[in-house]
Amino acid sequence: MHGSHSATTSWGSVLTIESLLIFLLVGAIAGWLAGLVVKGRGLGLIGNIVIGILGAFIAGWLLPQLGIYIGGGLIGAILNAMIGAIILLVIVMALRRA
């Protein structure tokens, strides 16, 4: 694999540098949007990325359980991750108040 920048994940799919950058970008945008909706401001670059990525996993599991399917593509990925990030932020804020 001379000249190729990719790694194989534990489940066998190939993760390229480009796909990793897109994944991080989607997480950052989704986390930033969720931060604006829930708290009225972003959470900083790293916070946005972390919240957005965790949100993507939450929504990726939860929304299909509820029968909700968001379209594919970049916009669908951002919306999906943003919904999950909003859910995560609301839960975190509720736990902090408890």
TARA-V176293 format. One record per backbone hydrogen bond with DSSP energy under -1.0 kcal/mol. NH is the residue of the N-H (numbers start at 1). CO is the residue of the C=O. E is the energy in kcal/mol with one decimal. If there is no record, write none. Layout:
NH_CO_E / NH_CO_E
//
This chain:
4_1_-1.5 / 7_15_-1.9 / 9_13_-2.7 / 12_9_-2.0 / 15_7_-3.5 / 17_5_-1.6 / 20_16_-2.2 / 21_17_-2.5 / 22_18_-2.2 / 23_19_-2.5 / 24_20_-2.5 / 25_21_-2.5 / 26_22_-3.0 / 27_23_-2.2 / 28_24_-2.6 / 29_25_-2.7 / 30_26_-2.7 / 31_27_-2.6 / 32_28_-2.3 / 33_29_-2.7 / 34_30_-2.5 / 35_31_-2.5 / 36_32_-2.0 / 37_33_-2.2 / 38_34_-2.9 / 39_35_-1.8 / 41_35_-1.6 / 48_44_-3.1 / 49_45_-2.3 / 50_46_-2.6 / 51_47_-2.7 / 52_48_-2.7 / 53_49_-2.7 / 54_50_-2.7 / 55_51_-2.5 / 56_52_-2.0 / 57_53_-1.8 / 58_54_-2.4 / 59_55_-3.1 / 60_56_-2.3 / 61_57_-1.3 / 62_58_-3.3 / 63_59_-1.8 / 66_62_-1.4 / 67_64_-1.1 / 68_63_-2.9 / 77_73_-2.1 / 78_74_-2.3 / 79_75_-2.7 / 80_76_-2.6 / 81_77_-2.5 / 82_78_-2.6 / 83_79_-2.4 / 84_80_-2.0 / 85_81_-2.5 / 86_82_-2.6 / 87_83_-2.2 / 88_84_-2.4 / 89_85_-2.8 / 90_86_-2.5 / 91_87_-2.2 / 92_88_-2.6 / 93_89_-2.6 / 94_90_-2.1 / 95_91_-2.4 / 96_92_-2.1 / 97_93_-1.5 / 98_94_-1.1
//
